[in-house]
Each structure stands twice: as structure tokens, then as C-alpha cells.
Amino acid sequence: QVQLVESGGGLVHPGGSLRLSCAVSASIFSFNTVGWYRQAPGKQRELVASISNGGSTDYVGSVKGRFTVSRNNAENTVSLQMNSLIPEDTAVYYCNAKRIGPTVINYWGQGTQVTVSP
């Protein structure tokens, strides 16, 4: 069974930075994409950023220019560097690994809380 374990969440002031990391128990080359989703209270889970095996990245518009997703293929980790944080970034952040075939299979971490507050 594939396991994803996140770390790095916490409380930060507006304008601050955090770095989230996710350790994947399988080779991340076995997934089409790896990345991060988030879910704020009362809202649906949304894609924040993803990166493909080829290195192509995708970001939700609200984080472009502030967040950077990266992957370490040798260590099977995926990271999210978050800068210039705003209160609207407050959410539980989930690491995701996705296999796309006849069906789409998603693997999820347990989630890590990010709170941006004065």
C-alpha cells in the first residue's frame, strides 16, 4: 500500500513562508503527477500545485508567483515552498500522487494544517 507522509505545516503571520514536504513510500516515477491539494473549512478540496514526471508544473491561479512545487526523484519526496502567505491560504494541505490509466487512482497523505494569522 502506498503511503504519503506530510510534514512542515504550522502557524505563520501574513507575509511569512512555510515549506511542506511529503515522503512517498513508492517510486514517484510510478505516478503521472505528484503535488498538493488543500481544503479550507466549508470549501471543496482544490488543487494547489502539481508536477509531472517530465517536470511540468500546474498551479491554481491564486498561488502563482508565491508557491513553488518541486520533486526529488532520488528521495521520492515532493515539496511545496509557500511564500508571501495570506490568510486565504489557511487550510489543511494534502499531498497527492496520481496514476492515470483506464481509471484515475489518487493516493493521499493524512493532511497538515497551515494557518496564516496575524
C-alpha positions in Angstrom: 0.0 0.0 0.0 1.4 3.4 -1.0 1.9 5.8 1.9 2.3 9.6 1.8 3.5 11.4 4.9 3.4 15.2 5.1 5.4 17.5 7.3 6.0 21.2 7.7 2.7 22.8 8.5 2.1 25.3 11.2 1.1 28.8 12.2 2.6 31.8 10.3 2.0 35.5 10.1 0.8 37.1 6.8 3.8 37.6 4.5 5.6 34.7 6.0 6.8 31.5 4.5 6.4 27.8 5.1 7.8 24.7 3.3 5.8 21.5 3.2 7.4 18.1 2.4 5.9 14.8 1.5 7.6 11.4 1.7 6.2 8.8 -0.7 6.7 5.1 0.1 7.0 4.2 -3.6 9.0 5.5 -6.5 7.4 8.8 -7.6 8.2 7.8 -11.2 5.3 5.3 -10.9 2.9 8.2 -10.7 1.9 10.5 -13.5 1.8 13.5 -11.2 2.6 14.3 -7.6 1.5 17.5 -5.8 -0.6 19.3 -3.2 -4.3 19.9 -2.7 -5.9 22.0 0.1 -9.2 22.2 1.8 -10.4 25.2 3.8 -13.4 24.9 6.2 -16.7 24.8 4.3 -14.9 24.6 0.9 -14.2 21.8 -1.5 -10.7 20.4 -1.8 -8.8 22.1 -4.6 -5.6 21.5 -6.5 -2.8 23.9 -5.3 0.1 22.7 -7.4 1.3 19.6 -9.2 4.4 18.4 -11.1 4.6 15.7 -13.7 7.3 13.1 -14.3 8.6 15.4 -17.0 8.8 18.4 -14.7 5.8 20.2 -16.0 4.0 22.2 -13.3 0.5 23.4 -12.7 -0.7 25.9 -10.2 -4.1 27.3 -9.1 -4.2 31.0 -10.1 -4.3 32.3 -6.5 -0.8 30.9 -5.7 1.1 31.6 -8.9 4.2 33.6 -8.2 4.1 32.7 -4.5 4.2 28.9 -4.3 6.7 26.6 -5.9 6.3 22.8 -6.2 9.3 20.6 -6.6 10.2 16.9 -6.5 13.3 14.9 -5.5 13.3 11.7 -7.6 16.1 10.1 -5.7 14.5 10.6 -2.3 10.9 10.1 -3.5 9.7 13.4 -2.0 7.6 16.3 -3.2 7.8 19.7 -1.6 5.8 23.0 -1.6 7.6 26.2 -0.9 5.0 28.8 0.1 6.0 32.5 0.3 4.0 35.7 0.8 1.3 33.8 2.7 -2.1 35.4 3.1 -4.9 34.4 5.5 -6.8 32.9 2.5 -4.1 30.3 2.3 -5.3 28.8 5.6 -6.3 25.2 5.0 -5.4 21.6 5.5 -2.9 20.7 2.8 -2.8 17.2 1.4 0.0 15.5 -0.5 -1.3 13.7 -3.6 0.1 11.1 -6.0 -1.9 10.3 -9.1 -1.9 7.4 -11.6 -3.8 8.0 -14.8 -4.8 4.9 -16.8 -8.2 3.4 -17.6 -9.2 4.9 -14.3 -7.6 7.6 -12.2 -6.2 6.4 -8.9 -5.4 9.0 -6.2 -3.2 8.4 -3.2 -3.4 10.9 -0.3 -1.5 11.9 2.8 -3.2 12.5 6.1 -3.1 16.3 5.7 -1.2 19.0 7.5 -2.7 22.2 8.9 -1.4 25.6 7.6 -2.8 28.6 9.4 -2.0 32.2 8.3 -3.0 34.7 11.0 -1.8 38.0 12.4 
